[in-house]
Amino acid sequence: MVEEKRDTTPLVVGVDLGGTQIRASVLQGAELLSRANTLTGENPTPERVLPRLFATVEQAIEQAGISPEEISGIGIACPGPLNNRTGEILSPPNLPGWDHTPLRTLFQERYQMPIYVENDANVAALGEYMFGAGQGCNEMVYLTISTGIGGGVIAGGQILEGVAGMAGELGHITIDWRGPICNCGNIGCLERLASGTGIALEAQEAIAQGKAEELLEYARQTNVPPTQIDARVIGEAAKAGIPVARDIIEKAGEALGFGLVNIIHIFNPEKIILGGGLTQMGDILLQPAYRIVEKRTMREPHNCASIALARLGANVGLIGAGALVYHLNR
């Protein structure tokens, strides 16, 4: 009788700390053995959130039917900016009151095991690199296109950190130096032009200028108030043939394309992986982007790079957080 091989991959905990939700899982490689989640809550100061955060981690361990002693380490994905070397959260806009919170130290005091803290976009990049669409690529860029736009760069098989651990702010490369002001204070950022927030702002501007009657009528027919016309609604309206919606999505796609051109020229990656909810729009957003890449990229770096969609979906934060432990606890 042939004895089945037992999976000896160490067990780790992945934690995804967001502005609205806390998630935690016990993982073995990319496999989620448990899943626990709770809301971050209103007025999410560290004093209010940390007990909830610890409880979610412990619930995930209990659900997996294991003891804490069986865990090899905990990886935490959270909004930046942060210092990944000290595990200190610096001044995250989505977590007010967390300025200079020593998150790694607080976790180590409670769990006495290796703890790793990293920017959520870098964590997603690492997850796709180790377990997703980036497997086998040592030179890779991950770009998430969602409410905002974030990125992570894998260079030589390592997360590109920069001098202070803040490299890879790809959402804030300038696409239009005479363009609209971004939330970061810069002008014409990729995030302002191609994110869900940017798309919604373009629609509101068209409405204010009286150029979006068909879009408003589409929203009325689908029971969406004018103030709630977001990127999802605009994408659906574009697919339904509403001209102003199609123009807005095409413009966003072209901005994305110029961002990809810059990424290819700067990093010379083997692969760019696109993730985030807006990629679900499909060709209506992505084809204009690919068209710009074909027209505007220098041939040699263009020929080196392929563009692929992310594979890990909604679990990328948890899988990437677990990947932190495997990657750094070697």
N, C-alpha and C positions, 0 to 999 in steps of 0.2 A: 504494500500500500504506500503510495507516494504522499509524503507529509506536505501539507500546504505551507508555503512560506509566509511567515508572520511579518507584517509591516513594522519595521523597526524605526520608522521616522519619528523623531521626538514629538511629543505633544506640546503645543504652545497655545497661548491665548492672544487673540487679536482684539483690539479695542478701537472703535471708531467713535471719536468724540466730536459731535457736531453742534452747531448753534441751536438746533431744534431736537435732536435725537442722540441718544447714547446707545451703541450696539456693542455686544461682546460675543465672542465665540471661542470655543476650544477647537483647534485645528490640528489635523495631521496632514502635513503638506498643504494642498489646496482643498482638502475635504473638510467641510464644517461638521463637527461632531455634535455641536449644540449651537443654540442661538438664543440670546436674551437681549431685550431692548426695553428702553424706557424713554420718556420725554426728558429733555434737558431742563425744561420748566421755565417759568417766568422769573425775571430777575436772576439770571443764572450766575451768581457769584460763586467763587470756589467753595465757600462755606455751605452753600445750598447744594451744589452739584456733586462735590466729592463723595459724600455718603451715598448718593444715588449711583455714582460711578463705581464705587467699590462693591455695592450691592449687586449691580449688574454683572460685574466680573465673577462674583462668587455664585450668582445664579447660573451663569454659563458653565462653571466648573461642576456645580451640583447636577445640572442637567446631563452632563457628559458621563456622570457616574464614576468620577475619579476623585482622587484627593489632590490638594494643592501641591503635595510633594512630587507628584508625577509630572508637573508642568516644568518645562525647561526654561521658560521665560515669557515675558509679556511685551508685546509690541503695541504702541499707541499711535494712532493717526489722529492728528488734530489740526485745527486751522493755525496758520502762521500769522505773523512772523514768530519764530521760535529759535532757540539755540539747541540744535540737535546734539551737540557735544555735552552740554550740561543737563539737557532735558528740561530747560526752563522756557515756559511760554512767556513771550515778551509783551505784545500789545495787540491781541487778536480782535479785529472789528466785530466778529461774530460771537465773541465771548467777553462782553464788557465786564470789567472788574478783575480780569485774570492777569493783569499786567505783572510780569516778573513772578509768576507762580512756579515754584520748583517742582513740577509735576513728577519728574522721575524720582526725586528724593522722597516725595510723599508716598509714591508707590513702593519704593524699596523699603521704607520704614514699615509698611504694612505686610509685604509679601516676601521679603528677604530672598529675592531671586533676580536674575538679570532683567532690567527694564530698559526699553528703547523707545524714544519719543521722536517723531518725525512729522514734518509737514504733510498734510493729507495728499497733496498732488504728487509729491515724491514717493509716498507710500504706494499710491496707485501705479505709478511707473514701475516700481520694484515688483509689485504683484504681477503685472503683465509681463515683465522681463523674466521672472522666475517660473511663472505658472500659466501665462496666457499667450497672447499673440506675439510677444517679444522673445519667446524661448529661442535660444541659439544666437541671439544678436547681442554683441557686446557694445555696439554703438547704436543707441535707440533713443527716440524722443516720444514721450507720451503727452498728448494734449487732450484735456477734457473740456468739452464745449457744453455748457449747461447754463444755469442762472448767471454764472460768471465764466471766465476761462482761466484755467490753470495749467501748469505743465510740470513735468519732471524729465530730467535728462540722465540717461545712463551712458557714461563714458568709460571705456575700458572695463566694463563690467561693474562699475561703481556708480553710486548716485553722485552726480556733479553737485558739489556743495557751494563752491565759492569761498571767499575768505571768512565770511561770517555765517555760512550755512544757509544763505538766502538766494542762491542761484536758481535759475529756472523760472523766473516770473514772466512766463511767455505771454500771459494775457495782457501784459503792459508794454509790449513792444509797440512802437509808434507806426501806424499804418497810414494815417492821414495827418500830417503835421499842421494842417489848418482845420482839422476836424473838430468835433464836439468834445467837451470836457468830460473826462472819465472820473469815476468816483475816487480814484487814487490821486487826482489833482493834475495828472498829465493830460495831454490833448491828443485825440485821435487814436487811442489805444485799441488794440485788437479786441479786447473785452468790451469796450464801448460800442464797437461796430458790429461784432459778430456773435455776441452772447445772447441768451434769452432776454436779459434785461435790456440790452441795446436794441434788439429787434422790437420789443414792446415800446421803447421810447420813440423809435422811428414811427411806429404806428400812431402813437399819441400825437406826434408832431404833424403827421398827415391829417389826422382828424381835426386838429386845431386850425389847420390851414384850409379846411373844407375840401380836401382832396380824397376823402375816404368814405363816400356815401355808400358804395357797394359793400365795403367792409363792415360798416355799421349795420347795414341791412342783413348781411350774413350773420353778424353777431346777434341781432334781434331774433332771427329765425332759429338760432341755436340756443336762445335764452341766456346769452352772455351779456351782462351790462357793459356799456362802453368803457368804464374804468377798469374792467377785468379782462380786457382784450390783451392776452399775453402771447408769447411766442408759439405756444401750442395752437391757439386759435388762429393765429396768422398763418402758420404752416398749413393747417387744414383748409383755410380760405384760399391759400395759394394753390393747393391741389385741386380745389373746386373751381379754379380759373378766375378768381377775383384779381384784376390787374394790379391794383395797388399792393395787395399782399404778395403777389408774385415778384413785383419790383423790389419790395423790402427784403424778401428772402434771397433773391438773386444778388442784391447789393451786399447782404451779409455774407453770402457764399463767396463773393469775389474778395471781400476783406479777409475772410478766412484763407483764401488762396494766397493772397499776398503775405499773410503770416506764415504760411507753409513755405513759400519761397524763401523768406528770411531765415526760417529754421534750417532749411536745407543748406543755404549758403553759409550760415554761421557754424553749424555743428557737423555737416557732412555725415549724416546718419545713414546707417544701413536700412533702418525702418522708422517710419513715423506711425504711431498708433493713435487713432482717434477714438475717444470715449465720451461719455456724457450723454444726457438725454436728447440734445438737439440732433445727434447723429441719427436718431430714429426718424427724422424727416426724410432721410434717404437722398435720392438723386436731386430733388428740388433744391436742396442746400449744397450738397457735395459736388454735383457736376460743375457748377460755376467755379468752385474752388479748384477742382482738378484741371479745369480749362486754363485758369490763370497759371497754375503750376507748369503746365505744358508749354505755355507761351513765354513765361518770364524767367524760368530757371536756367542757369548755365548748364550746358549739356553734360559735362563730366560729373558734377555732383548729382544732377538729376538722374543719370544712369545708375548711380550707386544706390539710390534711395527707392524704397517702395512704401506705399501708404496702405495701411490695413485698419480695419475696425477692431476695437477692443473685444476681448472674449469673455472677460470675467463679470461683466454686467454689474448689477447692484451690489454684488459681494466683493467688488474690487477693494474697497476700503478695509474690510475684515481680512481678506486673503493677503493683501499687501502688508497689513500690520503684523500678521503672523510671519510673513516673509522677512520682515525686519529682523526677527529673532534668528531665523535660519541663516540670514545673510551676515549678520554681525556677530553672532554668538558661535563663531567657528574657531 
